[in-house]
Amino acid sequence: MKKASAWLLVIGWISAVLGGLVGIFIGAHIASAKATTGHGERAFRYDDYSRKQGIPMVVVGLMVFALGVWLRTRGSS
């Protein structure tokens, strides 16, 4: 397991807070990506700290995205 790079976390959080789908996808990738080890086992690609950043990143991104969609559809009536 490795730690997610700082730039990936920063771009993911900025995109999630601004409601971008990029932040949702980055967060989902960090939280769930797996790799095959040298022994043929599947293990998470990123460490616990990084995965714990990815899950709330997805939640925040979805909430901001949903709020944006709701505000746009509410104002167009």
N, C-alpha and C positions, 0 to 999 in steps of 0.2 A: 504494500500500500504506500501511496505517496500523498503528500499534501498538495491540494489544488493550488495552482499558481495565484499569486495575489491579483494579477491583472484579470484573471478569469472571475474571481470572486467580486472584484470591484465592478467590472462590466455587468456581471449578472445582477448585482444588487442595484446598480443605477438603472438598468433596464427594467427590473421588477418594480421599483418604486415609481418609475415613469409609465408603467403599464404596458411595457413592451413584451411581446411574445418571446423575444430573445432571452429575457431574464427567466421566463418560465422554463424554456428549454434548457438553458444552462443549469438552472437549479435542479431540474429533473435528471440531467446527465450526471451532475456531481453526486447527487443522492443515490443513484441506482447503477452507475456504470460498473461493469465487472470485467476482469481480465483473467486469462488463463495463466497460472503460475508455471514454473519450470517442471513441477511434478504433475501437471495436467489437471490441477484443481482449479475451480472457479472461485475467485475471491473479489471483494470490492476493490476497485481501482484506487479510490481515495480513502484517506484516513477518517477516523471518527469525527474529528473537528470539522473537516471539510464537508462531510456528509450532513453534519448537524447544521451547517450553513445553507446547504442546498434545499432542505425541506422547507424551512420558513421562506426562503427565496421564492419557491414555487407558490406558496400560500399567499404571500404578499402580492406577487405578480398577478395571480388569478383574481384576488380581491380588487386590485386597482384596475385591472382590465375590465372586470364585470361592472365596476362603478362607472368607468368611462363609457361603456356600451349603454348602460342604463341612462346615464345623463344625456347621451346623444339621442337615444330613441325617445326619451321623455320630452325633450325640447323640440322635436320635429313634428309633433302632433298638431 
